[in-house]
Amino acid sequence: MAAAPAPKTLAAFEAATGFMPLNEGLALHAAATEAAALGLPLLEVGTYCGRSTILLADVAREAGTTAVTVDHHRGSEEQQPGWEYHDPELVDPEVGRMDTLPAFRRTLFRAGLEDHVVALVGRSPQAARIWNTPLGLVFIDGGHTDEHAGGDYEGWAPHVADGGLLVIHDVFPDPADGGQAPYRVYLRALASGAFTEVSVTDSLRVLRRTGPGS
């Protein structure tokens, strides 16, 4: 049984701005705890304000590894003005665009986890092209269009080490529940023969690398 986050970590997670519910957060923490046994970095695509980063960083601190988080911090499609998940408090008044980086940094500071996270600020495909280190866990939770979710999978899934975990968020088999791009990535991972499903917690899917490819 994976160790649960400490009360301080859970409090920081619940206080942070973001969308991941607690039960999915606990499943992510458990997956990261298992993956950390490989001694490799844990990476997420899609930082937003750092809510899920707290959980990966907590595991990294305990395991003596590093959490890496990738985001351009300009917000995904559904976070732009006029869309459902837009937060006007996260708009930089000087440039008039979303900027979640300051909120993310405050989140890590308040949680006492800054020293355990490397933040890559930029586009996911660009970061993936220059990344050469095997990863114990890849958590895909970035843009939810086919272009972006598919690009995140293509860029980062090949870096999951043997026995490592691929975690995909917002997987909704029923279109009435949410967008379908993460679900299509999930199906693609299973069809590749490289990944085998480990667990399902609401919209969170955990898969293990059990074969080559992606």
Secondary structure in CASP SS format (residue, H / E / C, confidence):
PFRMAT SS
TARGET T0000
AUTHOR 0000-0000-0000
METHOD secondary structure of the structure
MODEL  1
M C 1.00
A C 1.00
A C 1.00
A C 1.00
P C 1.00
A C 1.00
P H 1.00
K H 1.00
T H 1.00
L H 1.00
A H 1.00
A H 1.00
F H 1.00
E H 1.00
A H 1.00
A C 1.00
T C 1.00
G C 1.00
F C 1.00
M C 1.00
P C 1.00
L H 1.00
N H 1.00
E H 1.00
G H 1.00
L H 1.00
A H 1.00
L H 1.00
H H 1.00
A H 1.00
A H 1.00
A H 1.00
T H 1.00
E H 1.00
A H 1.00
A H 1.00
A H 1.00
L H 1.00
G C 1.00
L C 1.00
P C 1.00
L E 1.00
L E 1.00
E E 1.00
V E 1.00
G C 1.00
T C 1.00
Y C 1.00
C C 1.00
G C 1.00
R H 1.00
S H 1.00
T H 1.00
I H 1.00
L H 1.00
L H 1.00
A H 1.00
D H 1.00
V H 1.00
A H 1.00
R H 1.00
E H 1.00
A H 1.00
G C 1.00
T C 1.00
T C 1.00
A E 1.00
V E 1.00
T E 1.00
V E 1.00
D E 1.00
H C 1.00
H C 1.00
R C 1.00
G C 1.00
S C 1.00
E H 1.00
E H 1.00
Q H 1.00
Q C 1.00
P C 1.00
G C 1.00
W C 1.00
E C 1.00
Y C 1.00
H C 1.00
D C 1.00
P H 1.00
E H 1.00
L H 1.00
V E 1.00
D E 1.00
P C 1.00
E C 1.00
V C 1.00
G C 1.00
R E 1.00
M E 1.00
D C 1.00
T C 1.00
L H 1.00
P H 1.00
A H 1.00
F H 1.00
R H 1.00
R H 1.00
T H 1.00
L H 1.00
F H 1.00
R H 1.00
A H 1.00
G C 1.00
L C 1.00
E H 1.00
D H 1.00
H H 1.00
V E 1.00
V E 1.00
A E 1.00
L E 1.00
V E 1.00
G C 1.00
R C 1.00
S H 1.00
P H 1.00
Q H 1.00
A H 1.00
A H 1.00
R H 1.00
I C 1.00
W C 1.00
N C 1.00
T C 1.00
P C 1.00
L E 1.00
G E 1.00
L E 1.00
V E 1.00
F E 1.00
I E 1.00
D C 1.00
G C 1.00
G C 1.00
H C 1.00
T C 1.00
D H 1.00
E H 1.00
H H 1.00
A H 1.00
G H 1.00
G H 1.00
D H 1.00
Y H 1.00
E H 1.00
G H 1.00
W H 1.00
A H 1.00
P H 1.00
H H 1.00
V E 1.00
A E 1.00
D E 1.00
G E 1.00
G E 1.00
L E 1.00
L E 1.00
V E 1.00
I E 1.00
H C 1.00
D C 1.00
V C 1.00
F C 1.00
P C 1.00
D C 1.00
P C 1.00
A C 1.00
D C 1.00
G C 1.00
G C 1.00
Q C 1.00
A H 1.00
P H 1.00
Y H 1.00
R H 1.00
V H 1.00
Y H 1.00
L H 1.00
R H 1.00
A H 1.00
L H 1.00
A H 1.00
S C 1.00
G C 1.00
A C 1.00
F E 1.00
T E 1.00
E E 1.00
V E 1.00
S E 1.00
V E 1.00
T E 1.00
D C 1.00
S C 1.00
L E 1.00
R E 1.00
V E 1.00
L E 1.00
R E 1.00
R E 1.00
T C 1.00
G C 1.00
P C 1.00
G C 1.00
S C 1.00
END
